[in-house]
Amino acid sequence: MAIINRYGIWNNKGGVGKSTITFHLASRYAELHPEIDVLVIDLCPQANSSMMLLGGGVDGETNVINLCTQATPQTVVGYLSTVITNGPGAPLPNPSQFVIQVGAFNPNLTNNLFLLCGDGNLEPISPAISNQANAPALTPAIQPWAWIHNIFRALGDNFAAATNGRDSIIFIDTNPAFGIYTELAITASDKLLCPVNADDSSRTAANAMVILLHGTIPPHPIYGAWTFANRAATHGTHVPLIHLLIGNRLTQFEGAATAFNALSDASAQSLYNIYSSSPGYFTPNSTAVTDLQSFKNNYSALLRDFNTAGVVTSHLGRRLSQMSANYYEVHGQRVQLNRARIQECLDAVDSIIARI
C-alpha cells in the first residue's frame, strides 16, 4: 500500500536529541495508529535509536550487537553490502530478510513497529560506498551515484509493497556529519524534522543544513561540482523539504519561557530569512507566512526537553504511556519519575505527532 510519509530526523549538529526523538515519535506513532506499519531506518553508526527500540540499556545493546555479528548482518550494513555486491540492476533483497519486527525483541512496544537496525560498521564501510557512488557510468541507464543514493528509498518502497494492504510511515535516524550514509538517509526522506537547541551553534547549523541540501548561489567555483546539492540536481535525485523545527533541550539554557525566544534568535530567524527567499525548500502550508511569528507558528514545535521521564523511558525501551510514578533503575541508580513530568513529556510528543 501507500507510504504516508518518509521523515528524516536530521540536523548537522550533534547532541540535539535526534535518536531519542526518533524513538519517541516512532513508538508513539505506532501506538496511536495500530492500522499503520511504522518503519525506523537507523542510519546513524552509533545505533542509539536501535538500542532504545530493541529494549534499551544492556538488553538493547546486546540485541544490536547480535544483529550486527550475524554472517549477513540483519542491519543497514548487511542490506547495503548485499545490494552493492549484487550490483546495479540486480533485484533488490526482500526487506523481510533485514527488517525486524521490534516487538519480537522488545514486548514493551507494539507489533506494527519495524526496524532496519543501525550498525557501527557504517563508518568503516563508508569509503567503499563512496567509491561505488563515484564509479564511472558504464551505460546511460545505470548511473552509480543515483543508484547508491536511492538504495534506502527503494527499500522503503519495497517494504510498503509487502505490507498486505496496510499503509506505512517511515522515520529515518541520521548522523549529524554529512557523510555518504547521511546522504543516503537524506535522499530516502521526503520531509525533515530538524531538532534544534537554543544556542548559536544551532543557528549556524541551520544555515549549513540548507547549504548542504541546496548548495550556494553562486556555487563554489572549485568545489561546487562535487557537492551533494549539485549532484542531486544533476541526477534528479530527491531532496527532502524542511517540515518542522523541533525545539529540544531548551530549558537547560535559560528556562522554558526565555528558551523559546532563544530558539527564535538562534534558529528560527535564520531559517525564516531562508524561507523568505526560497519557500520551496519547506513543505507547503495552508496558512500564510508573512513574518517571523507566523513562520514559527507554521514550522516550529516546542518540545522543550524530554526531562527525566523521556530519558528514563528511552533508556528502558518503553512507551511513555506505560510509565507510572515510581522509581526506575538507570545505570545502577534509582531515578524517581512523577506523573506530571510523564504527562508533560507525552503531551509534547503528541503535539508533534499531530503535525506529521
LINNOR-V875843 format. One record per residue. N is the residue number from 1. RES is the residue in three letters. OMEGA is omega in whole degrees, -180 to 180 (* if undefined). Layout:
# LINNOR-V875843
n res omega
N RES OMEGA
N RES OMEGA
This chain:
# LINNOR-V875843
n res omega
1 MET -171
2 ALA 168
3 ILE -178
4 ILE 178
5 ASN 175
6 ARG -176
7 TYR 169
8 GLY 177
9 ILE -171
10 TRP 164
11 ASN -177
12 ASN 174
13 LYS 179
14 GLY 173
15 GLY -180
16 VAL 174
17 GLY -177
18 LYS -175
19 SER 179
20 THR 177
21 ILE 178
22 THR -180
23 PHE -175
24 HIS -179
25 LEU -177
26 ALA -177
27 SER 179
28 ARG 178
29 TYR 179
30 ALA 179
31 GLU -177
32 LEU -176
33 HIS -178
34 PRO 180
35 GLU -177
36 ILE 175
37 ASP -178
38 VAL 179
39 LEU 172
40 VAL 173
41 ILE -175
42 ASP -179
43 LEU 170
44 CYS -178
45 PRO 179
46 GLN 176
47 ALA -177
48 ASN 180
49 SER 176
50 SER 179
51 MET 178
52 MET -177
53 LEU -175
54 LEU 172
55 GLY 180
56 GLY 175
57 GLY -178
58 VAL -180
59 ASP 180
60 GLY 179
61 GLU 179
62 THR 179
63 ASN 178
64 VAL 180
65 ILE 180
66 ASN 179
67 LEU -179
68 CYS -173
69 THR 172
70 GLN 179
71 ALA 167
72 THR -174
73 PRO 178
74 GLN -170
75 THR 176
76 VAL 179
77 VAL 177
78 GLY 179
79 TYR 179
80 LEU -178
81 SER 180
82 THR -180
83 VAL -178
84 ILE 179
85 THR 179
86 ASN 176
87 GLY -180
88 PRO 179
89 GLY 179
90 ALA 176
91 PRO 179
92 LEU 177
93 PRO 173
94 ASN -179
95 PRO -177
96 SER 176
97 GLN -173
98 PHE -179
99 VAL -179
100 ILE 173
101 GLN -172
102 VAL -178
103 GLY 177
104 ALA 179
105 PHE -174
106 ASN -177
107 PRO 177
108 ASN -178
109 LEU -171
110 THR -175
111 ASN 176
112 ASN -180
113 LEU -176
114 PHE -174
115 LEU 161
116 LEU -166
117 CYS 173
118 GLY -174
119 ASP 179
120 GLY 179
121 ASN 172
122 LEU -180
123 GLU -177
124 PRO -180
125 ILE -177
126 SER 176
127 PRO 179
128 ALA 178
129 ILE 179
130 SER 178
131 ASN 178
132 GLN -179
133 ALA -176
134 ASN 178
135 ALA 179
136 PRO 178
137 ALA -179
138 LEU 176
139 THR 178
140 PRO -175
141 ALA -177
142 ILE 179
143 GLN -173
144 PRO -178
145 TRP -180
146 ALA 179
147 TRP -179
148 ILE -174
149 HIS 179
150 ASN -176
151 ILE -176
152 PHE 172
153 ARG 178
154 ALA 177
155 LEU 178
156 GLY 178
157 ASP -178
158 ASN 175
159 PHE -179
160 ALA -179
161 ALA -175
162 ALA -173
163 THR 172
164 ASN 174
165 GLY 179
166 ARG 174
167 ASP -177
168 SER 169
169 ILE -173
170 ILE 173
171 PHE -176
172 ILE 176
173 ASP -172
174 THR 172
175 ASN -180
176 PRO -180
177 ALA -175
178 PHE 175
179 GLY -176
180 ILE -178
181 TYR 173
182 THR 176
183 GLU 179
184 LEU 177
185 ALA -180
186 ILE -178
187 THR 176
188 ALA -176
189 SER 171
190 ASP -177
191 LYS -179
192 LEU 167
193 LEU -168
194 CYS 176
195 PRO 179
196 VAL 174
197 ASN 178
198 ALA 179
199 ASP -176
200 ASP -180
201 SER 175
202 SER 178
203 ARG -180
204 THR 178
205 ALA 179
206 ALA 177
207 ASN -179
208 ALA 180
209 MET -180
210 VAL 178
211 ILE 179
212 LEU -179
213 LEU -169
214 HIS 179
215 GLY 178
216 THR 177
217 ILE -4
218 PRO 178
219 PRO 176
220 HIS -174
221 PRO -179
222 ILE -173
223 TYR -173
224 GLY -176
225 ALA -176
226 TRP -175
227 THR 174
228 PHE -177
229 ALA -179
230 ASN -176
231 ARG 175
232 ALA 178
233 ALA -179
234 THR -176
235 HIS -178
236 GLY -178
237 THR -176
238 HIS 173
239 VAL -175
240 PRO 178
241 LEU 176
242 ILE -176
243 HIS -174
244 LEU 169
245 LEU -178
246 ILE 179
247 GLY -174
248 ASN 179
249 ARG -177
250 LEU -173
251 THR 178
252 GLN -179
253 PHE -173
254 GLU -175
255 GLY -168
256 ALA -174
257 ALA -179
258 THR -180
259 ALA -180
260 PHE 174
261 ASN 177
262 ALA 176
263 LEU 178
264 SER -177
265 ASP -171
266 ALA -171
267 SER -174
268 ALA -180
269 GLN 180
270 SER -178
271 LEU 174
272 TYR 177
273 ASN 178
274 ILE 178
275 TYR -177
276 SER -180
277 SER -176
278 SER -178
279 PRO 179
280 GLY 176
281 TYR -175
282 PHE 177
283 THR 179
284 PRO -179
285 ASN -177
286 SER 180
287 THR -178
288 ALA 175
289 VAL -175
290 THR -179
291 ASP -177
292 LEU -177
293 GLN 179
294 SER 174
295 PHE 179
296 LYS 180
297 ASN -176
298 ASN -168
299 TYR 176
300 SER 178
301 ALA -175
302 LEU 174
303 LEU -174
304 ARG 174
305 ASP -179
306 PHE -174
307 ASN -177
308 THR -177
309 ALA -179
310 GLY -179
311 VAL 180
312 VAL -179
313 THR -180
314 SER 178
315 HIS -179
316 LEU -178
317 GLY -176
318 ARG 176
319 ARG 177
320 LEU -177
321 SER 178
322 GLN -171
323 MET 177
324 SER 177
325 ALA -173
326 ASN 172
327 TYR 179
328 TYR -179
329 GLU 179
330 VAL -180
331 HIS 176
332 GLY 179
333 GLN 177
334 ARG -178
335 VAL -179
336 GLN 173
337 LEU 173
338 ASN -172
339 ARG -177
340 ALA -179
341 ARG 177
342 ILE -179
343 GLN 178
344 GLU 179
345 CYS 180
346 LEU 179
347 ASP 180
348 ALA 178
349 VAL -179
350 ASP 180
351 SER 177
352 ILE 179
353 ILE 179
354 ALA -178
355 ARG 175
356 ILE *
